[in-house]
Amino acid sequence: MSSWEDFKKDAIKLKDRFLQKAKQLKDIGKIKLQIYNIEGDKEKCFKFIGSRVYEYYKLKRRRSVMADSIIKDNLLRLDKLIEKIKELNVELEKVKKSNIKADNI
């Protein structure tokens, strides 16, 4: 095989590696953006719950806090957001580990 053929073969492998790496980085960025957005929603939930609980505290209705359906709904939403973040972090680790395969091209 000529050196030109070897060069061409190596260039194709390198191109494929760059494309795979670019896809991996895109996937990592996409997942991190999702996590960032969900973290923002989680913070809003915490703020809303906190302000609602504080209102009850100021009104001296402390027993009414857990009877408030709005607080319960936000607590359930908060649990779902936390679970989604955990799932996305697992997915992120899988994508990062796929780096090993990309480096072996």
Buried (B, 14 or more C-beta within 10 A) or exposed (E): EEEEEEEEEEEEEEEEBEEBBEEBEEBBEBBEEBBEEBEEBBEBBEEBBEEBBEEBEEEEEEEEBEEBEEBEEBBEBBEBBBEBBEEBEEBBEEBEEBBEEBEEE
